[in-house]
């Protein structure tokens, strides 16, 4: 009977130990909980007014819905750490940036995708229906937060306090965009722009608004590059 | 006899509650993070397929490669394959990796997003925590909010694994003329049961809007 009791006791202690043991899943949940508690940051920012661009295309461009082509959600399997759903937020930023850049005569948002059969007749019909000369199709390739520990967690000798390792937080953003002229079916410009924003979190975890600020800063660099490439590269339209 | 039964039960319960789903040591994960995918031109790989000056080679990442690249075996739940694309044209080539698929028997399957791959590999101990929560009348959950516990939990975060898989996954990418792109795709392990499997990889040259699909058998 005594043996049975001791065995039951050892089973219970093992379960107890497991209950208190740390786990990746729990650690993830506590990062996520901070976003729930402090409020989710926004991705949207005011586009920079400099540098000024000359009008490149005296035409109306339509922005197609941004396609999510990422290999991973924003942070592990969590993807709702921002106020806006991510592809929708990207669509808003693309619209704001292109409008303020003045690279095109007019910028419109279009909700329907390009016809799957992209022959000239179908593209012409699409052009007539939406009143645009060109479309920008954008694929979201990366929008991810990664972390890297720079050292180890330490425990104070006298106080026994646990001190987190300094952590490098990285925001990876990459977007592939292509500009298509509908009447000719020509690919005018296409490129991939990518940037990595970094910050150090001394206590291991960045506050949600710090993540938001780093994200918005990195986004503004990505879209700055995109506008620069659009302005400098791509085919030139000539009126006949 | 009773003692043996109880001992076995205790061992099984202990294994269940503390099992960390094929855990690897974090230092091994960091080592793996620093090992790049070996550079090979796709045309050097057996079974490579050339189409419109794009060469695509696909190989199953065997246990040895899985251990070397990710410091763990993945093939219990996933079918990892290494894809290489060499651009032999004078145009930039877009590899539409997220639109790829695998034909295995009569089924066509899409690659897993990598968070679903490592979600199955990280420590969960959910069963243990649930039991513990009952035994301690919820005390263990209350302790979870303690700052020291939170910092300790964070110290357990397996970031090298996440970063390694993220770096080595095949993404939508541009291959410059003459260059080679390499990366892993992770399919469901059921795909490996079929005798013949074929990868369909959509590509696009960036001088027009046309997408073409290359079909490559997996060796």
Contacts between the chains, C-beta under 8 A, distances in Angstrom:
chain1	res1	chain2	res2	distance
A	3	B	3	5.9
A	4	B	2	7.1
A	4	B	3	7.8
A	4	B	6	6.4
A	7	B	3	7.4
A	7	B	6	4.5
A	7	B	7	6.8
A	7	B	10	5.8
A	8	B	6	7.7
A	10	B	10	6.1
A	11	B	9	7.3
A	11	B	10	4.7
A	11	B	13	5.7
A	11	B	14	7.5
A	12	B	135	6.3
A	14	B	10	7.3
A	14	B	13	6.9
A	14	B	14	4.6
A	14	B	17	6.6
A	14	B	18	7.3
A	15	B	13	7.1
A	15	B	17	5.9
A	15	B	128	6.2
A	15	B	131	4.6
A	15	B	132	5.6
A	15	B	135	5.9
A	16	B	132	5.7
A	16	B	135	6.0
A	16	B	136	6.8
A	16	B	140	7.7
A	17	B	18	7.8
A	18	B	17	3.9
A	18	B	18	5.4
A	18	B	125	5.6
A	18	B	127	8.0
A	18	B	128	2.9
A	18	B	129	6.9
A	18	B	131	7.3
A	18	B	132	6.0
A	19	B	128	5.8
A	19	B	129	5.2
A	19	B	131	6.7
A	19	B	132	1.7
A	19	B	133	6.3
A	19	B	135	7.0
A	19	B	136	6.4
A	19	B	140	4.2
A	20	B	132	6.7
A	20	B	140	5.5
A	20	B	143	6.6
A	20	B	149	8.0
A	21	B	18	7.3
A	21	B	125	6.0
A	21	B	128	7.0
A	22	B	149	7.5
A	22	B	152	5.3
A	22	B	153	4.2
A	22	B	155	7.4
A	22	B	156	4.3
A	23	B	122	7.7
A	23	B	123	4.4
A	23	B	124	6.1
A	23	B	125	4.8
A	23	B	129	7.6
A	23	B	153	7.3
A	23	B	156	6.6
A	24	B	122	3.9
A	24	B	123	5.0
A	24	B	124	7.7
A	24	B	156	6.2
A	24	B	157	5.9
A	24	B	158	5.2
A	25	B	122	6.4
A	25	B	123	6.9
A	25	B	124	5.0
A	25	B	125	7.7
A	25	B	126	6.9
A	26	B	129	7.5
A	26	B	144	6.7
A	26	B	153	5.3
A	27	B	153	4.1
A	27	B	154	5.2
A	27	B	156	5.8
A	27	B	157	4.8
A	28	B	157	7.5
A	30	B	144	7.7
A	30	B	150	5.3
A	30	B	153	6.2
A	30	B	154	7.3
A	31	B	154	7.8
A	69	B	96	7.9
A	69	B	98	4.3
A	69	B	99	7.9
A	69	B	171	7.9
A	69	B	172	4.8
A	70	B	98	7.8
A	70	B	113	7.5
A	71	B	97	8.0
A	71	B	98	7.2
A	71	B	113	6.0
A	71	B	114	5.2
A	71	B	166	6.9
A	71	B	169	4.5
A	71	B	170	7.8
A	71	B	171	5.4
A	72	B	113	5.9
A	72	B	114	4.8
A	72	B	115	4.7
A	72	B	162	8.0
A	72	B	165	8.0
A	72	B	166	5.9
A	72	B	169	7.5
A	73	B	113	7.1
A	73	B	115	5.1
A	76	B	115	5.5
A	76	B	118	7.6
A	76	B	119	7.3
A	76	B	162	6.6
A	77	B	115	4.3
A	77	B	116	7.3
A	77	B	119	5.6
A	118	B	209	6.0
A	139	B	172	5.9
A	141	B	171	5.9
A	141	B	172	4.8
A	141	B	173	7.8
A	142	B	171	6.9
A	144	B	166	6.7
A	146	B	159	7.2
A	146	B	162	6.7
A	146	B	163	5.3
A	146	B	166	6.4
A	147	B	157	7.1
A	147	B	159	4.9
A	148	B	159	6.0
A	148	B	160	7.9
A	148	B	163	6.6
A	149	B	155	8.0
A	149	B	157	7.9
A	149	B	159	6.4
A	152	B	155	7.7
A	153	B	151	6.8
A	153	B	152	7.1
A	153	B	154	7.9
A	153	B	155	3.8
A	161	B	148	7.1
A	162	B	148	4.5
A	162	B	151	4.8
A	162	B	152	5.8
A	162	B	155	8.0
A	163	B	151	7.3
A	164	B	151	4.6
A	164	B	154	6.0
A	164	B	155	6.7
A	165	B	155	6.7
A	172	B	166	7.9
A	174	B	171	7.8
A	176	B	94	7.3
A	176	B	172	6.0
A	176	B	174	7.6
A	178	B	206	7.8
A	178	B	209	7.5
A	180	B	209	6.1
A	185	B	209	6.7
A	186	B	208	7.8
A	187	B	206	6.9
A	187	B	207	6.7
A	187	B	208	5.5
A	187	B	209	5.1
A	190	B	92	7.9
A	190	B	94	7.5
A	190	B	206	4.6
A	191	B	174	7.7
A	192	B	173	7.2
A	192	B	174	5.1
A	203	B	151	7.7
A	204	B	151	6.4
A	204	B	154	4.8
A	204	B	155	7.7
A	205	B	154	6.3
